[in-house]
Amino acid sequence: MLQLDSLSKTVREPNGQQRRLFDALHMTMADHDRSIAILGRSGSGKSTLLRILAGLDGAYTGSYFHAGELVPQREQASADFRMRHIGYVTQSYDLLEDRNVLHNVRLGVGPGEDAEERASECLAAVQLEGFERKPVRHLSGGEAQRVAIARALAKRPDVVLADEPTGALDERTERSILDLFADLQRQGRRFIIATHSETVARACDRRLVLADGRLVERG
Ligand SMILES: Nc1ncnc2c1ncn2[C@@H]1O[C@H](COP(=O)(O)OP(=O)(O)OP(=O)(O)O)[C@@H](O)[C@H]1O
């Protein structure tokens, strides 16, 4: 289970003023929740919230629990937490453009596993068998998104965080990514997805709207 308890965060705006981005925010992802959409207007803090959940931003007050344990806010300890438990797909995918698909997915494989074998398994899971040697710069947006998802899955994370995973894709490709998420959820994978897309939101088990620094459950 993931839990944010009374989480607050203040950021400095370009004009130097402080802005309270999160204000005693609460969030729980129970073990039986397979997917949660985080909605909210641009600038409401969706990406920042995912970065906190990923252990990439420790500059907050309040508590973040994973499986009943406090997630550390210090950089090195939170990096260990991320390595063990979190898959993270950023808005821009962050793939190495000049390397091939296999190389990129191998980077996500955790210690103690055969990197090549695990990477191939994950490419099969996102229906990209045969793409191993293809340079990332030759991929379509939908294929690059799948590679980023495969890399996130490679370490067998407890949860995959995806930031606007269909933002740059057309409707048909969005549908195929949602079908993939549904498939992966049936195999036990869990997702928290920041999105502006109503189609993505409707495909999730739960929808939370970020407004005025807090999350409100939406039907
Ligand atoms: N460390 C920081 N320092 C200063 N400002 C920050 C910091 N982190 C986030 N912000 C600001 O907080 C606001 C929320 O940004 P964020 O990217 O999380 O919003 P978002 O809801 O994901 O937006 P979008 O839907 O446009 O992607 C922005 O105004 C951003 O500039």
The ligand as a Gaussian input file, in Angstrom:
#p B3LYP/6-31G(d) Opt

LIG

0 1
 N       11.041000      22.584000      -7.260000
 C       10.250000      23.523000      -7.771000
 N       10.609000      24.834000      -7.714000
 C        9.819000      25.800000      -8.211000
 N        8.627000      25.550000      -8.787000
 C        8.237000      24.290000      -8.873000
 C        9.010000      23.187000      -8.381000
 N        8.353000      22.046000      -8.607000
 C        7.202000      22.402000      -9.214000
 N        7.129000      23.728000      -9.370000
 C        5.994000      24.495000      -9.945000
 O        4.823000      23.881000      -9.487000
 C        3.792000      23.931000     -10.470000
 C        3.276000      22.543000     -10.729000
 O        4.042000      21.903000     -11.756000
 P        3.712000      20.451000     -12.296000
 O        4.582000      20.232000     -13.469000
 O        3.804000      19.494000     -11.185000
 O        2.193000      20.617000     -12.735000
 P        1.308000      19.668000     -13.658000
 O       -0.044000      19.602000     -13.002000
 O        1.993000      18.382000     -13.889000
 O        1.223000      20.510000     -14.999000
 P        0.983000      19.986000     -16.526000
 O       -0.399000      19.401000     -16.545000
 O        1.059000      21.269000     -17.326000
 O        2.073000      19.012000     -16.869000
 C        4.405000      24.643000     -11.669000
 O        4.009000      25.981000     -11.624000
 C        5.916000      24.456000     -11.451000
 O        6.626000      25.514000     -12.037000

